[in-house]
Amino acid sequence: MTSDIRIDVDVDSHVATITLSRPEVRNAFNDAVIARLSEAFVQLGERADVRAIVLAAEGPAFCAGADLNWMRRMADYTREENLADAVQLAFMLRTIYECPKPTVARVQGDVYAGGMGLVAACDVAVSVDTAHYCLSEVKLGLIPATISPYVIRAMGPRAAHRYFLTAERFGAAEALRMGFVHEVVPAEQLDGKVGEIVRALTSASPGAVRECKKLVQDVAGRDITRLLIERTVEGIADIRASDEGKEGVQSFLQKRKPAWLNP
């Protein structure tokens, strides 16, 4: 990895932190950063010693979306080149969203355009109270197409109608009200709140957390059909029969710590 992205793994706490490290361009991303983020989430998602991943950033902004130099190059792209480019961004967002490890966005500053997709693709988002958010694409004659599946899931379609179309900037309090972020705290409390959430994630059964993440993705927004009910029945049967499922129940009944909490 280059200095554009920094990866730190605390083996004792089972937490990995991916930090966007381009403060001079407000952590805007380009094709190289997109590729590195995808690689980082794939690799960390496969590590047995990692149980949670924090996505953080340096400087006053969390992420300003696309890098200006990258946008200048895109201005001369053909449709085919734009398709190939968008596929890479879509792959990165899906990689974060489907990462088998729970992900937490630590939002220390403003989030614009494509940066909204990064936050929305994470499972949990914690924001400082001074952060501002904006889906600014229409002001540039563009649309937030690639990030839309994640952003609309996070903020809801009604809010998306307003903020996709108007490109209005909104504050952290509004982001919390619509459900785009889960917590809003003063800057001095940001790390404490992120740490609190991460400790909750890493103290639970790794296998159950992984399956719960997939459960939410599979069930949210779906019609309650016989097939869906059958899949949920199979899900609880499978997890009960798993090694961690058996260990969790036994440790509860025996009033001891489960094996996954032992050093």
Buried (B, 14 or more C-beta within 10 A) or exposed (E): EEEBBBBEBEEEBBBBBBBBBBEEBBBBBBBEBBBBBBBBBBEBBEBEEBBBBBBBBBBEBBBBBBBEEBBEBBEEEEEEEEEEBEEBBBBBBBBBBEBBBBBBBBBBBBBBBBBBBBBBBBBBBBBBBBBBBBBBBEEEEEEBEBBBBBBBBBBEEEBBEEBBEEBEBBBBEBBBBBEBBBBBBEEEBBBEBBBEBBEEBBBBBBBBBBBBBEBEEBEEEEEEEEEEEEBBEEBEEEBEEBEBBEBBEEBEEEEEEBEBEEE
